[in-house]
Structures are given as C-alpha cells and as structure tokens.
Amino acid sequence: MIRSLAAASALTLLLSAAALFSAAPLAAQPKSDPDWPCPQRKTPEIDLAQVWSGPDPASAGKWTDDQDAAGLAVKLASRRTPAKEFGPLLDGFVKEAGAEADKGLLRVMAGVYEIINDQRSRLIHGIERYARGQQRLADRIREEGDALSKAQTSITAPETAESRKLDEQLNWDTRIFDERAKSLIYVCETPVLLEQRAFDIGQQIQARLKAKGG
C-alpha cells in the first residue's frame, strides 16, 4: 500500500521547516554572537552622538531632579505617544519653562536618551531569548523528521499510529516555527525604530534650542 498522504506531507513539512530556518533572520546572525538573530548589527546601547549633536545634556544637571522635564521625557519616549505630538509637547514645555527652557530641554533629552536606551536593552535581551527558543524548536523539528523517516522506512510501508503521531507533531511544530519566524522579522526592526525615535526627538529639541539662541 502506498504511504498515506499525511505521511508524505510530513516529509514536505520537514523540508519546508529546514528552508524556513535557513531563510529566517536567525541564519543572518553574526558568528561572534550566536544568540543574535537579526540582520541588523547588534549594538547593545545607542551612542549619544548618533541621536544628538547639541550641548552635553548632563551639563544641565540630573534630569530626574526636574519633575516637569522627567514627566515630558517619559511621555516622549513612550511608543504610545505619536511622533506628531513631539512638537506641541515640546512647545508647551518651553512656554512653561520660560528662562529655564534651555536647561529644561537638555534635561528632557537626557531623560529620553536614558529611557529609550533602557527600553532597547530589555528588548535586545528578549530577542536573544526568542532566538534561542527558535533554535531549540528547529533542532526538535529535525529530530522529529529523522524519527518519522525511521518510522516510514519504505514507500510501501503501511501507515502506523506512531507515524501518524509523529506526522501531527511535526506539522504542529513547523507551523509554530513559521509563525515565530515571521514575528521575529518584525521584532528585529524594533531596536532600529527606537533609535530613530530618539533621533527624531533629539532633532526637535535641538531645533528649539537653536530658535532660542542656545
């Protein structure tokens, strides 16, 4: 009897899983860091010079000591705040701060930089854990494929309860791997988006410093 369609499809799934694994971001990881799956180079921390070319924010004192600056920094750094609100929020802050606006803006930048860096660092650690889970799942898929091949040693061998169970497990694990691989592509973009957010906020703050002659 010709092997069942379900068993034949399992072999196809195994090949698909192998292709997915090789095409997924995990394959693009730098050899120096096997836990980093993204095509973008891993940079654990944003360099201040990448997002800011104004005066040293630390020169204005601790941003956490300025309640208004700290509150605005938290709001600007939050991804819930759309970029279109950066300008109005900063303009309102400058108006309220008056003569102290320059120092206040520097403290806002210091806060934004620290908060976004912290968010990004936690995200990077999460991506590494996610990638290790994908690696374990890919290894398991290969093991399941090997076991299925042994259970179906001949194209004319009858389907057994064992082969059906292996087929179902391989199908399920491959589907999970596929969904996680697609999610990883999106997640890998997030550190870049956070860096871009810090840069955009920095540009808005610098524009207001220049407008005031700072």
CORLIN-V204411 format. One record per backbone hydrogen bond with DSSP energy under -1.0 kcal/mol. NH is the residue of the N-H (numbers start at 1). CO is the residue of the C=O. If there is no record, write none. Layout:
# CORLIN-V204411
nh = (NH	NH)
co = (CO	CO)
This chain:
# CORLIN-V204411
nh = (3	8	9	10	11	12	13	14	15	16	17	18	19	20	21	22	23	24	27	28	29	33	36	50	51	52	59	60	61	65	66	70	71	72	73	74	75	76	77	78	81	85	86	89	90	91	92	93	94	95	96	97	98	100	101	104	105	106	107	108	109	110	111	112	113	114	115	116	117	118	119	120	121	122	123	124	125	126	127	128	129	130	131	132	133	134	135	136	137	138	139	140	141	142	143	144	145	146	147	148	149	150	151	152	157	164	165	166	167	168	169	170	171	172	173	174	175	176	177	178	179	180	181	182	183	184	185	186	187	188	189	190	193	194	195	196	197	198	199	200	201	202	203	204	205	206	207	208	209	210	211	213	214)
co = (155	4	5	6	7	8	9	10	11	12	13	14	15	16	17	18	19	20	24	25	26	30	33	47	48	48	56	57	58	62	63	66	67	68	69	70	71	72	73	74	78	82	83	85	86	87	88	89	90	91	92	93	94	97	98	100	101	102	103	104	105	106	107	108	109	110	111	112	113	114	115	116	117	118	119	120	121	122	123	124	125	126	127	128	129	130	131	132	133	134	135	136	137	138	139	140	141	142	143	144	145	146	147	148	154	160	161	162	163	164	165	166	167	168	169	170	171	172	173	174	175	176	177	178	179	180	181	182	183	184	186	187	189	190	191	192	193	194	195	196	197	198	199	200	201	202	203	204	205	206	207	210	209)
